[in-house]
Amino acid sequence: MSTNDYVKYITQTFVKHFDTPKSDRIQSRLERKEQKNPFLYRWFGVLPYSIIMLFKRK
């Protein structure tokens, strides 16, 4: 990717971001946050997450 293409991409992303209303940006940020996996699952895999779920159930 050349420097000119990179600057063009960054500019387009910047303009797109600030063209959307603030309420839409906040809503999309909240949706992305909800779709994320829990911290332990993301960093350490299924095993620690399953152990915590086991203890939570008891």
mmCIF file of the N, C-alpha and C atoms, coordinates in Angstrom:
data_MODEL
# 
_entry.id   MODEL 
# 
loop_
_atom_site.group_PDB 
_atom_site.id 
_atom_site.type_symbol 
_atom_site.label_atom_id 
_atom_site.label_alt_id 
_atom_site.label_comp_id 
_atom_site.label_asym_id 
_atom_site.label_entity_id 
_atom_site.label_seq_id 
_atom_site.pdbx_PDB_ins_code 
_atom_site.Cartn_x 
_atom_site.Cartn_y 
_atom_site.Cartn_z 
_atom_site.occupancy 
_atom_site.B_iso_or_equiv 
_atom_site.pdbx_formal_charge 
_atom_site.auth_seq_id 
_atom_site.auth_comp_id 
_atom_site.auth_asym_id 
_atom_site.auth_atom_id 
_atom_site.pdbx_PDB_model_num 
ATOM 1   N N  . MET A 1 1  ? 0.848   -1.162  0.000  1.00 0.00 ? 1  MET A N  1 
ATOM 2   C CA . MET A 1 1  ? 0.000   0.000   0.000  1.00 0.00 ? 1  MET A CA 1 
ATOM 3   C C  . MET A 1 1  ? 0.906   1.241   0.000  1.00 0.00 ? 1  MET A C  1 
ATOM 4   N N  . SER A 1 2  ? 0.689   2.098   -0.940 1.00 0.00 ? 2  SER A N  1 
ATOM 5   C CA . SER A 1 2  ? 1.519   3.296   -1.028 1.00 0.00 ? 2  SER A CA 1 
ATOM 6   C C  . SER A 1 2  ? 1.058   4.331   0.005  1.00 0.00 ? 2  SER A C  1 
ATOM 7   N N  . THR A 1 3  ? 1.874   5.310   0.220  1.00 0.00 ? 3  THR A N  1 
ATOM 8   C CA . THR A 1 3  ? 1.570   6.346   1.203  1.00 0.00 ? 3  THR A CA 1 
ATOM 9   C C  . THR A 1 3  ? 0.321   7.123   0.804  1.00 0.00 ? 3  THR A C  1 
ATOM 10  N N  . ASN A 1 4  ? 0.180   7.385   -0.485 1.00 0.00 ? 4  ASN A N  1 
ATOM 11  C CA . ASN A 1 4  ? -0.978  8.125   -0.966 1.00 0.00 ? 4  ASN A CA 1 
ATOM 12  C C  . ASN A 1 4  ? -2.272  7.346   -0.694 1.00 0.00 ? 4  ASN A C  1 
ATOM 13  N N  . ASP A 1 5  ? -2.261  6.031   -0.937 1.00 0.00 ? 5  ASP A N  1 
ATOM 14  C CA . ASP A 1 5  ? -3.436  5.210   -0.664 1.00 0.00 ? 5  ASP A CA 1 
ATOM 15  C C  . ASP A 1 5  ? -3.765  5.194   0.824  1.00 0.00 ? 5  ASP A C  1 
ATOM 16  N N  . TYR A 1 6  ? -2.735  5.123   1.644  1.00 0.00 ? 6  TYR A N  1 
ATOM 17  C CA . TYR A 1 6  ? -2.942  5.091   3.082  1.00 0.00 ? 6  TYR A CA 1 
ATOM 18  C C  . TYR A 1 6  ? -3.556  6.399   3.577  1.00 0.00 ? 6  TYR A C  1 
ATOM 19  N N  . VAL A 1 7  ? -3.063  7.527   3.098  1.00 0.00 ? 7  VAL A N  1 
ATOM 20  C CA . VAL A 1 7  ? -3.608  8.828   3.492  1.00 0.00 ? 7  VAL A CA 1 
ATOM 21  C C  . VAL A 1 7  ? -5.053  8.949   3.026  1.00 0.00 ? 7  VAL A C  1 
ATOM 22  N N  . LYS A 1 8  ? -5.336  8.462   1.838  1.00 0.00 ? 8  LYS A N  1 
ATOM 23  C CA . LYS A 1 8  ? -6.706  8.494   1.308  1.00 0.00 ? 8  LYS A CA 1 
ATOM 24  C C  . LYS A 1 8  ? -7.632  7.657   2.186  1.00 0.00 ? 8  LYS A C  1 
ATOM 25  N N  . TYR A 1 9  ? -7.198  6.472   2.576  1.00 0.00 ? 9  TYR A N  1 
ATOM 26  C CA . TYR A 1 9  ? -7.998  5.597   3.426  1.00 0.00 ? 9  TYR A CA 1 
ATOM 27  C C  . TYR A 1 9  ? -8.264  6.233   4.786  1.00 0.00 ? 9  TYR A C  1 
ATOM 28  N N  . ILE A 1 10 ? -7.219  6.801   5.404  1.00 0.00 ? 10 ILE A N  1 
ATOM 29  C CA . ILE A 1 10 ? -7.371  7.445   6.710  1.00 0.00 ? 10 ILE A CA 1 
ATOM 30  C C  . ILE A 1 10 ? -8.322  8.637   6.617  1.00 0.00 ? 10 ILE A C  1 
ATOM 31  N N  . THR A 1 11 ? -8.202  9.402   5.554  1.00 0.00 ? 11 THR A N  1 
ATOM 32  C CA . THR A 1 11 ? -9.081  10.561  5.365  1.00 0.00 ? 11 THR A CA 1 
ATOM 33  C C  . THR A 1 11 ? -10.529 10.125  5.202  1.00 0.00 ? 11 THR A C  1 
ATOM 34  N N  . GLN A 1 12 ? -10.764 9.099   4.406  1.00 0.00 ? 12 GLN A N  1 
ATOM 35  C CA . GLN A 1 12 ? -12.123 8.602   4.211  1.00 0.00 ? 12 GLN A CA 1 
ATOM 36  C C  . GLN A 1 12 ? -12.712 8.080   5.518  1.00 0.00 ? 12 GLN A C  1 
ATOM 37  N N  . THR A 1 13 ? -11.917 7.364   6.282  1.00 0.00 ? 13 THR A N  1 
ATOM 38  C CA . THR A 1 13 ? -12.381 6.838   7.559  1.00 0.00 ? 13 THR A CA 1 
ATOM 39  C C  . THR A 1 13 ? -12.707 7.974   8.517  1.00 0.00 ? 13 THR A C  1 
ATOM 40  N N  . PHE A 1 14 ? -11.861 8.971   8.563  1.00 0.00 ? 14 PHE A N  1 
ATOM 41  C CA . PHE A 1 14 ? -12.058 10.124  9.434  1.00 0.00 ? 14 PHE A CA 1 
ATOM 42  C C  . PHE A 1 14 ? -13.342 10.864  9.069  1.00 0.00 ? 14 PHE A C  1 
ATOM 43  N N  . VAL A 1 15 ? -13.544 11.120  7.790  1.00 0.00 ? 15 VAL A N  1 
ATOM 44  C CA . VAL A 1 15 ? -14.733 11.848  7.339  1.00 0.00 ? 15 VAL A CA 1 
ATOM 45  C C  . VAL A 1 15 ? -15.991 11.023  7.596  1.00 0.00 ? 15 VAL A C  1 
ATOM 46  N N  . LYS A 1 16 ? -15.924 9.731   7.335  1.00 0.00 ? 16 LYS A N  1 
ATOM 47  C CA . LYS A 1 16 ? -17.074 8.857   7.573  1.00 0.00 ? 16 LYS A CA 1 
ATOM 48  C C  . LYS A 1 16 ? -17.447 8.864   9.053  1.00 0.00 ? 16 LYS A C  1 
ATOM 49  N N  . HIS A 1 17 ? -16.442 8.841   9.915  1.00 0.00 ? 17 HIS A N  1 
ATOM 50  C CA . HIS A 1 17 ? -16.687 8.829   11.352 1.00 0.00 ? 17 HIS A CA 1 
ATOM 51  C C  . HIS A 1 17 ? -17.400 10.099  11.804 1.00 0.00 ? 17 HIS A C  1 
ATOM 52  N N  . PHE A 1 18 ? -16.944 11.238  11.340 1.00 0.00 ? 18 PHE A N  1 
ATOM 53  C CA . PHE A 1 18 ? -17.522 12.496  11.791 1.00 0.00 ? 18 PHE A CA 1 
ATOM 54  C C  . PHE A 1 18 ? -18.771 12.905  11.022 1.00 0.00 ? 18 PHE A C  1 
ATOM 55  N N  . ASP A 1 19 ? -19.097 12.206  9.942  1.00 0.00 ? 19 ASP A N  1 
ATOM 56  C CA . ASP A 1 19 ? -20.362 12.461  9.250  1.00 0.00 ? 19 ASP A CA 1 
ATOM 57  C C  . ASP A 1 19 ? -21.529 11.768  9.939  1.00 0.00 ? 19 ASP A C  1 
ATOM 58  N N  . THR A 1 20 ? -21.249 10.693  10.663 1.00 0.00 ? 20 THR A N  1 
ATOM 59  C CA . THR A 1 20 ? -22.333 10.003  11.356 1.00 0.00 ? 20 THR A CA 1 
ATOM 60  C C  . THR A 1 20 ? -22.695 10.777  12.619 1.00 0.00 ? 20 THR A C  1 
ATOM 61  N N  . PRO A 1 21 ? -23.966 10.796  12.964 1.00 0.00 ? 21 PRO A N  1 
ATOM 62  C CA . PRO A 1 21 ? -24.383 11.496  14.180 1.00 0.00 ? 21 PRO A CA 1 
ATOM 63  C C  . PRO A 1 21 ? -23.783 10.839  15.430 1.00 0.00 ? 21 PRO A C  1 
ATOM 64  N N  . LYS A 1 22 ? -23.610 11.630  16.460 1.00 0.00 ? 22 LYS A N  1 
ATOM 65  C CA . LYS A 1 22 ? -22.978 11.144  17.675 1.00 0.00 ? 22 LYS A CA 1 
ATOM 66  C C  . LYS A 1 22 ? -23.787 10.014  18.301 1.00 0.00 ? 22 LYS A C  1 
ATOM 67  N N  . SER A 1 23 ? -25.100 10.092  18.251 1.00 0.00 ? 23 SER A N  1 
ATOM 68  C CA . SER A 1 23 ? -25.930 9.037   18.842 1.00 0.00 ? 23 SER A CA 1 
ATOM 69  C C  . SER A 1 23 ? -25.711 7.703   18.132 1.00 0.00 ? 23 SER A C  1 
ATOM 70  N N  . ASP A 1 24 ? -25.525 7.726   16.806 1.00 0.00 ? 24 ASP A N  1 
ATOM 71  C CA . ASP A 1 24 ? -25.254 6.489   16.059 1.00 0.00 ? 24 ASP A CA 1 
ATOM 72  C C  . ASP A 1 24 ? -23.890 5.919   16.420 1.00 0.00 ? 24 ASP A C  1 
ATOM 73  N N  . ARG A 1 25 ? -22.910 6.788   16.613 1.00 0.00 ? 25 ARG A N  1 
ATOM 74  C CA . ARG A 1 25 ? -21.571 6.318   17.002 1.00 0.00 ? 25 ARG A CA 1 
ATOM 75  C C  . ARG A 1 25 ? -21.603 5.663   18.372 1.00 0.00 ? 25 ARG A C  1 
ATOM 76  N N  . ILE A 1 26 ? -22.343 6.268   19.299 1.00 0.00 ? 26 ILE A N  1 
ATOM 77  C CA . ILE A 1 26 ? -22.447 5.698   20.649 1.00 0.00 ? 26 ILE A CA 1 
ATOM 78  C C  . ILE A 1 26 ? -23.159 4.358   20.588 1.00 0.00 ? 26 ILE A C  1 
ATOM 79  N N  . GLN A 1 27 ? -24.223 4.282   19.807 1.00 0.00 ? 27 GLN A N  1 
ATOM 80  C CA . GLN A 1 27 ? -24.982 3.036   19.682 1.00 0.00 ? 27 GLN A CA 1 
ATOM 81  C C  . GLN A 1 27 ? -24.127 1.935   19.078 1.00 0.00 ? 27 GLN A C  1 
ATOM 82  N N  . SER A 1 28 ? -23.361 2.236   18.047 1.00 0.00 ? 28 SER A N  1 
ATOM 83  C CA . SER A 1 28 ? -22.521 1.211   17.432 1.00 0.00 ? 28 SER A CA 1 
ATOM 84  C C  . SER A 1 28 ? -21.414 0.772   18.379 1.00 0.00 ? 28 SER A C  1 
ATOM 85  N N  . ARG A 1 29 ? -20.890 1.684   19.186 1.00 0.00 ? 29 ARG A N  1 
ATOM 86  C CA . ARG A 1 29 ? -19.865 1.329   20.175 1.00 0.00 ? 29 ARG A CA 1 
ATOM 87  C C  . ARG A 1 29 ? -20.437 0.378   21.221 1.00 0.00 ? 29 ARG A C  1 
ATOM 88  N N  . LEU A 1 30 ? -21.666 0.643   21.668 1.00 0.00 ? 30 LEU A N  1 
ATOM 89  C CA . LEU A 1 30 ? -22.305 -0.239  22.642 1.00 0.00 ? 30 LEU A CA 1 
ATOM 90  C C  . LEU A 1 30 ? -22.579 -1.623  22.052 1.00 0.00 ? 30 LEU A C  1 
ATOM 91  N N  . GLU A 1 31 ? -22.985 -1.668  20.782 1.00 0.00 ? 31 GLU A N  1 
ATOM 92  C CA . GLU A 1 31 ? -23.231 -2.951  20.125 1.00 0.00 ? 31 GLU A CA 1 
ATOM 93  C C  . GLU A 1 31 ? -21.942 -3.766  20.003 1.00 0.00 ? 31 GLU A C  1 
ATOM 94  N N  . ARG A 1 32 ? -20.840 -3.110  19.646 1.00 0.00 ? 32 ARG A N  1 
ATOM 95  C CA . ARG A 1 32 ? -19.552 -3.806  19.560 1.00 0.00 ? 32 ARG A CA 1 
ATOM 96  C C  . ARG A 1 32 ? -19.128 -4.333  20.923 1.00 0.00 ? 32 ARG A C  1 
ATOM 97  N N  . LYS A 1 33 ? -19.383 -3.549  21.951 1.00 0.00 ? 33 LYS A N  1 
ATOM 98  C CA . LYS A 1 33 ? -19.004 -3.948  23.306 1.00 0.00 ? 33 LYS A CA 1 
ATOM 99  C C  . LYS A 1 33 ? -19.804 -5.170  23.753 1.00 0.00 ? 33 LYS A C  1 
ATOM 100 N N  . GLU A 1 34 ? -21.085 -5.230  23.393 1.00 0.00 ? 34 GLU A N  1 
ATOM 101 C CA . GLU A 1 34 ? -21.922 -6.370  23.762 1.00 0.00 ? 34 GLU A CA 1 
ATOM 102 C C  . GLU A 1 34 ? -21.510 -7.638  23.021 1.00 0.00 ? 34 GLU A C  1 
ATOM 103 N N  . GLN A 1 35 ? -20.987 -7.514  21.823 1.00 0.00 ? 35 GLN A N  1 
ATOM 104 C CA . GLN A 1 35 ? -20.625 -8.675  21.021 1.00 0.00 ? 35 GLN A CA 1 
ATOM 105 C C  . GLN A 1 35 ? -19.305 -9.297  21.446 1.00 0.00 ? 35 GLN A C  1 
ATOM 106 N N  . LYS A 1 36 ? -18.500 -8.578  22.222 1.00 0.00 ? 36 LYS A N  1 
ATOM 107 C CA . LYS A 1 36 ? -17.210 -9.103  22.664 1.00 0.00 ? 36 LYS A CA 1 
ATOM 108 C C  . LYS A 1 36 ? -17.405 -10.279 23.614 1.00 0.00 ? 36 LYS A C  1 
ATOM 109 N N  . ASN A 1 37 ? -16.489 -11.216 23.553 1.00 0.00 ? 37 ASN A N  1 
ATOM 110 C CA . ASN A 1 37 ? -16.493 -12.316 24.499 1.00 0.00 ? 37 ASN A CA 1 
ATOM 111 C C  . ASN A 1 37 ? -16.012 -11.821 25.852 1.00 0.00 ? 37 ASN A C  1 
ATOM 112 N N  . PRO A 1 38 ? -16.355 -12.541 26.928 1.00 0.00 ? 38 PRO A N  1 
ATOM 113 C CA . PRO A 1 38 ? -15.857 -12.150 28.249 1.00 0.00 ? 38 PRO A CA 1 
ATOM 114 C C  . PRO A 1 38 ? -14.332 -12.155 28.290 1.00 0.00 ? 38 PRO A C  1 
ATOM 115 N N  . PHE A 1 39 ? -13.772 -11.400 29.226 1.00 0.00 ? 39 PHE A N  1 
ATOM 116 C CA . PHE A 1 39 ? -12.326 -11.206 29.313 1.00 0.00 ? 39 PHE A CA 1 
ATOM 117 C C  . PHE A 1 39 ? -11.569 -12.529 29.445 1.00 0.00 ? 39 PHE A C  1 
ATOM 118 N N  . LEU A 1 40 ? -11.977 -13.369 30.372 1.00 0.00 ? 40 LEU A N  1 
ATOM 119 C CA . LEU A 1 40 ? -11.246 -14.624 30.586 1.00 0.00 ? 40 LEU A CA 1 
ATOM 120 C C  . LEU A 1 40 ? -11.294 -15.515 29.353 1.00 0.00 ? 40 LEU A C  1 
ATOM 121 N N  . TYR A 1 41 ? -12.422 -15.554 28.694 1.00 0.00 ? 41 TYR A N  1 
ATOM 122 C CA . TYR A 1 41 ? -12.554 -16.378 27.499 1.00 0.00 ? 41 TYR A CA 1 
ATOM 123 C C  . TYR A 1 41 ? -11.661 -15.852 26.381 1.00 0.00 ? 41 TYR A C  1 
ATOM 124 N N  . ARG A 1 42 ? -11.595 -14.536 26.249 1.00 0.00 ? 42 ARG A N  1 
ATOM 125 C CA . ARG A 1 42 ? -10.787 -13.931 25.198 1.00 0.00 ? 42 ARG A CA 1 
ATOM 126 C C  . ARG A 1 42 ? -9.302  -14.164 25.424 1.00 0.00 ? 42 ARG A C  1 
ATOM 127 N N  . TRP A 1 43 ? -8.853  -14.080 26.661 1.00 0.00 ? 43 TRP A N  1 
ATOM 128 C CA . TRP A 1 43 ? -7.422  -14.150 26.948 1.00 0.00 ? 43 TRP A CA 1 
ATOM 129 C C  . TRP A 1 43 ? -6.920  -15.555 27.234 1.00 0.00 ? 43 TRP A C  1 
ATOM 130 N N  . PHE A 1 44 ? -7.742  -16.386 27.838 1.00 0.00 ? 44 PHE A N  1 
ATOM 131 C CA . PHE A 1 44 ? -7.233  -17.681 28.290 1.00 0.00 ? 44 PHE A CA 1 
ATOM 132 C C  . PHE A 1 44 ? -7.956  -18.887 27.708 1.00 0.00 ? 44 PHE A C  1 
ATOM 133 N N  . GLY A 1 45 ? -9.006  -18.684 26.965 1.00 0.00 ? 45 GLY A N  1 
ATOM 134 C CA . GLY A 1 45 ? -9.675  -19.794 26.322 1.00 0.00 ? 45 GLY A CA 1 
ATOM 135 C C  . GLY A 1 45 ? -10.893 -20.284 27.072 1.00 0.00 ? 45 GLY A C  1 
ATOM 136 N N  . VAL A 1 46 ? -11.323 -21.462 26.726 1.00 0.00 ? 46 VAL A N  1 
ATOM 137 C CA . VAL A 1 46 ? -12.579 -22.008 27.215 1.00 0.00 ? 46 VAL A CA 1 
ATOM 138 C C  . VAL A 1 46 ? -12.449 -22.577 28.629 1.00 0.00 ? 46 VAL A C  1 
ATOM 139 N N  . LEU A 1 47 ? -11.324 -23.141 28.969 1.00 0.00 ? 47 LEU A N  1 
ATOM 140 C CA . LEU A 1 47 ? -11.177 -23.846 30.241 1.00 0.00 ? 47 LEU A CA 1 
ATOM 141 C C  . LEU A 1 47 ? -11.421 -22.947 31.455 1.00 0.00 ? 47 LEU A C  1 
ATOM 142 N N  . PRO A 1 48 ? -10.765 -21.812 31.628 1.00 0.00 ? 48 PRO A N  1 
ATOM 143 C CA . PRO A 1 48 ? -11.055 -20.973 32.797 1.00 0.00 ? 48 PRO A CA 1 
ATOM 144 C C  . PRO A 1 48 ? -12.498 -20.468 32.811 1.00 0.00 ? 48 PRO A C  1 
ATOM 145 N N  . TYR A 1 49 ? -13.013 -20.186 31.647 1.00 0.00 ? 49 TYR A N  1 
ATOM 146 C CA . TYR A 1 49 ? -14.393 -19.717 31.562 1.00 0.00 ? 49 TYR A CA 1 
ATOM 147 C C  . TYR A 1 49 ? -15.356 -20.798 32.023 1.00 0.00 ? 49 TYR A C  1 
ATOM 148 N N  . SER A 1 50 ? -15.112 -22.045 31.643 1.00 0.00 ? 50 SER A N  1 
ATOM 149 C CA . SER A 1 50 ? -15.998 -23.139 32.058 1.00 0.00 ? 50 SER A CA 1 
ATOM 150 C C  . SER A 1 50 ? -15.889 -23.398 33.553 1.00 0.00 ? 50 SER A C  1 
ATOM 151 N N  . ILE A 1 51 ? -14.710 -23.259 34.129 1.00 0.00 ? 51 ILE A N  1 
ATOM 152 C CA . ILE A 1 51 ? -14.551 -23.450 35.574 1.00 0.00 ? 51 ILE A CA 1 
ATOM 153 C C  . ILE A 1 51 ? -15.329 -22.383 36.345 1.00 0.00 ? 51 ILE A C  1 
ATOM 154 N N  . ILE A 1 52 ? -15.256 -21.141 35.888 1.00 0.00 ? 52 ILE A N  1 
ATOM 155 C CA . ILE A 1 52 ? -16.007 -20.069 36.542 1.00 0.00 ? 52 ILE A CA 1 
ATOM 156 C C  . ILE A 1 52 ? -17.502 -20.308 36.421 1.00 0.00 ? 52 ILE A C  1 
ATOM 157 N N  . MET A 1 53 ? -17.950 -20.729 35.260 1.00 0.00 ? 53 MET A N  1 
ATOM 158 C CA . MET A 1 53 ? -19.363 -21.019 35.079 1.00 0.00 ? 53 MET A CA 1 
ATOM 159 C C  . MET A 1 53 ? -19.809 -22.154 36.002 1.00 0.00 ? 53 MET A C  1 
ATOM 160 N N  . LEU A 1 54 ? -18.956 -23.139 36.213 1.00 0.00 ? 54 LEU A N  1 
ATOM 161 C CA . LEU A 1 54 ? -19.272 -24.252 37.108 1.00 0.00 ? 54 LEU A CA 1 
ATOM 162 C C  . LEU A 1 54 ? -19.457 -23.752 38.537 1.00 0.00 ? 54 LEU A C  1 
ATOM 163 N N  . PHE A 1 55 ? -18.567 -22.873 39.000 1.00 0.00 ? 55 PHE A N  1 
ATOM 164 C CA . PHE A 1 55 ? -18.668 -22.354 40.364 1.00 0.00 ? 55 PHE A CA 1 
ATOM 165 C C  . PHE A 1 55 ? -19.836 -21.378 40.519 1.00 0.00 ? 55 PHE A C  1 
ATOM 166 N N  . LYS A 1 56 ? -20.166 -20.660 39.498 1.00 0.00 ? 56 LYS A N  1 
ATOM 167 C CA . LYS A 1 56 ? -21.290 -19.738 39.555 1.00 0.00 ? 56 LYS A CA 1 
ATOM 168 C C  . LYS A 1 56 ? -22.607 -20.496 39.707 1.00 0.00 ? 56 LYS A C  1 
ATOM 169 N N  . ARG A 1 57 ? -22.680 -21.654 39.093 1.00 0.00 ? 57 ARG A N  1 
ATOM 170 C CA . ARG A 1 57 ? -23.914 -22.430 39.106 1.00 0.00 ? 57 ARG A CA 1 
ATOM 171 C C  . ARG A 1 57 ? -24.175 -23.025 40.484 1.00 0.00 ? 57 ARG A C  1 
ATOM 172 N N  . LYS A 1 58 ? -23.122 -23.327 41.225 1.00 0.00 ? 58 LYS A N  1 
ATOM 173 C CA . LYS A 1 58 ? -23.292 -23.957 42.542 1.00 0.00 ? 58 LYS A CA 1 
ATOM 174 C C  . LYS A 1 58 ? -23.610 -22.973 43.613 1.00 0.00 ? 58 LYS A C  1 
# 
